[in-house]
Amino acid sequence: MREQIKDKGRLEHILESINNIFEFSNGKTFEQIEQDKMCYYAIVYQLVVIGEASNMLTKDFRDTHTLTPWREIISMRNFIVHGYNIVDKQEVFQVIENDLIPLKDNILAYLKEMENEM
C-alpha cells in the first residue's frame, strides 16, 4: 500500500508537468517556442520531471502498466540531462504535439484505477 501511495504521487507529478507544458505552449508554434528561451527551457524541465517521476515509479507499476512507453520516457529524460547540448528542439515540439495527450490519458486512467483500489 505504501508503494502504491508513492506511485500515485509520482503519477500526479507527471500529470502536473504535462499540464504545465500545455499551459506554456498553448497556441504557440514551433518557431515561437524556439525563440522564447524561457518557454522552451520551462518545457524541457517539465519533460525532465516527467522522465524522473516515471523512473521513480515502482518496477511493479511500470511492469503492469505497459500501455505507456516508460523506457522511452525515461530515456528521453536521460538524453536531455546528459546530452543537453544536442537536444533537437523540433523533437521536443513533436513530443508536445504527438505524445503528451496519449500520456495524459494514460496517467488519468491509472489515477482513476488507483482511486478505485484504495
C-alpha positions in Angstrom: 0.0 0.0 0.0 2.8 2.4 0.9 4.5 2.0 -2.5 1.1 2.5 -4.2 0.8 5.8 -2.5 4.2 6.8 -3.7 3.3 5.7 -7.2 0.1 7.8 -7.0 2.2 10.9 -6.1 4.6 10.3 -8.9 1.7 10.0 -11.4 0.3 13.3 -10.0 3.7 14.9 -10.7 3.7 13.6 -14.3 0.2 14.9 -14.8 1.1 18.3 -13.3 4.1 18.5 -15.6 2.0 17.6 -18.7 -0.5 20.3 -17.7 2.4 22.8 -17.3 3.7 22.0 -20.7 0.3 22.6 -22.3 0.0 25.9 -20.4 3.5 27.0 -21.5 3.0 26.0 -25.1 -0.7 26.9 -25.5 -1.3 28.1 -29.1 2.4 28.6 -29.8 4.1 27.5 -33.0 7.4 25.7 -33.0 9.1 28.9 -34.0 7.6 30.8 -31.1 8.7 28.2 -28.6 12.1 28.0 -30.1 12.6 31.8 -29.9 11.2 32.1 -26.4 14.1 30.7 -24.3 12.2 30.8 -21.1 9.3 29.0 -22.5 11.5 26.4 -24.2 13.6 25.6 -21.2 10.5 25.5 -18.9 9.1 22.9 -21.2 12.3 20.9 -21.3 12.5 21.0 -17.5 9.0 19.6 -17.3 10.0 16.8 -19.7 12.8 16.0 -17.3 10.4 15.9 -14.4 8.1 13.5 -16.3 11.1 11.2 -17.0 12.3 11.3 -13.4 8.9 10.7 -12.0 8.4 7.8 -14.4 11.8 6.4 -13.4 10.8 6.6 -9.7 7.6 4.6 -10.2 7.9 1.1 -8.8 9.0 -1.6 -11.2 5.9 -3.5 -10.4 3.7 -0.5 -11.5 5.6 0.0 -14.8 5.6 -3.7 -15.5 1.8 -3.9 -15.0 1.0 -0.7 -17.0 2.7 -1.5 -20.3 0.4 0.8 -22.4 2.8 3.6 -21.5 6.3 3.6 -23.1 8.1 4.0 -19.8 11.5 3.1 -21.1 11.3 5.8 -23.9 10.1 8.4 -21.4 13.0 7.7 -19.0 15.4 7.5 -21.9 14.3 11.0 -23.1 14.9 12.4 -19.6 18.4 10.8 -19.6 19.2 12.2 -23.0 18.0 15.7 -22.1 20.0 15.7 -18.9 23.2 14.1 -20.3 23.0 15.3 -23.9 21.6 18.8 -23.1 23.8 20.4 -25.7 22.4 18.3 -28.6 18.7 18.2 -27.8 16.7 18.6 -31.0 14.2 21.4 -30.4 12.0 20.0 -33.2 11.8 16.7 -31.4 10.7 18.5 -28.2 8.0 20.1 -30.1 6.9 16.8 -31.6 6.6 15.3 -28.1 4.3 18.2 -27.2 2.2 17.7 -30.4 2.1 13.9 -30.5 2.9 12.2 -27.3 1.6 14.2 -24.3 -2.1 13.8 -24.9 -1.9 10.0 -25.0 0.4 10.0 -22.0 -2.1 12.3 -20.1 -5.0 10.0 -21.0 -3.0 7.0 -19.6 -2.0 8.8 -16.4 -5.6 9.9 -15.8 -6.7 6.3 -16.3 -4.0 5.0 -13.9 -5.0 7.5 -11.2 -8.7 6.6 -11.6 -7.7 2.9 -11.3 -5.8 3.6 -8.1 -8.6 5.6 -6.7 -11.0 2.7 -7.2 -8.5 0.3 -5.5 -8.0 2.5 -2.4 
